[in-house]
Amino acid sequence: MDATCGNGHDTLLLADVVGPTGKVWAFDIQEEAIRQTGQKLEKSGQTERVKLLLAGHETLSEHVSIPVKAVIFNLGYLPGGDRGIITKPETTITALQQALQLLLPTGVVAITVYPGHPGGDNEETAVSRWSGSLDQRLFHAWRMGQVNAMPGAPYFFLIQKAA
Ligand SMILES: C[S@@+](CC[C@H](N)C(=O)[O-])C[C@H]1O[C@@H](n2cnc3c(N)ncnc32)[C@H](O)[C@@H]1O
């Protein structure tokens, strides 16, 4: 599942990984993002295996009911788009909780946070608190960032459901 398909790079990666018999769900609240992603999928001939949803990821449990192996949350704003339209801590945490409910054992949720843009710092704090509060018997939560990057550089969290 791609919780924020944006320009479609992550959706395309997931479509490659699942292969011809797999299934990907891709969410975004912006028509432009759905259009960009749809175009990339058409070009690569992978339209059939991806369900594009013009919907907030906080509604993901309404759209997806089967267990999934991986979920990507690439947070923030649409590159090249309106920088005022950003993911928000409340809806992001709601969506992350729903994503964990759908995860298969050993399945993963990858979350990239962007503390460098306005609003991104609050979201980083929320994601960091949320992932740190997960029961370690059920989920393993990691944080990884580049140590020689500028302050505010993006970094990522990986949550894996225990076997
Ligand atoms: C950093 S971009 C994603 C980049 C994308 N994964 C790619 O490969 O190009 C973040 C995206 O999150 C979307 N977004 C913001 N709030 C959202 C929400 N509640 N549900 C789903 N997508 C949302 C934005 O519209 C934007 O396109």
The ligand as a Gaussian input file, in Angstrom:
#p B3LYP/6-31G(d) Opt

LIG

0 1
 C        6.007000      13.640000      -0.282000
 S        4.506000      13.446000      -1.217000
 C        4.534000      11.737000      -1.622000
 C        5.594000      11.358000      -2.632000
 C        5.258000      10.108000      -3.392000
 N        5.208000       8.936000      -2.552000
 C        6.131000       9.899000      -4.596000
 O        6.680000       8.780000      -4.768000
 O        6.253000      10.810000      -5.416000
 C        3.225000      13.547000       0.010000
 C        1.817000      13.386000      -0.554000
 O        0.910000      13.203000       0.532000
 C       -0.349000      13.639000       0.080000
 N       -1.292000      13.739000       1.209000
 C       -1.478000      14.762000       2.087000
 N       -2.420000      14.427000       2.992000
 C       -2.842000      13.173000       2.684000
 C       -3.808000      12.269000       3.249000
 N       -4.522000      12.613000       4.334000
 N       -3.980000      11.073000       2.663000
 C       -3.257000      10.722000       1.566000
 N       -2.329000      11.522000       0.994000
 C       -2.123000      12.727000       1.543000
 C       -0.034000      14.930000      -0.623000
 O       -1.085000      15.301000      -1.479000
 C        1.265000      14.563000      -1.355000
 O        1.013000      14.197000      -2.669000

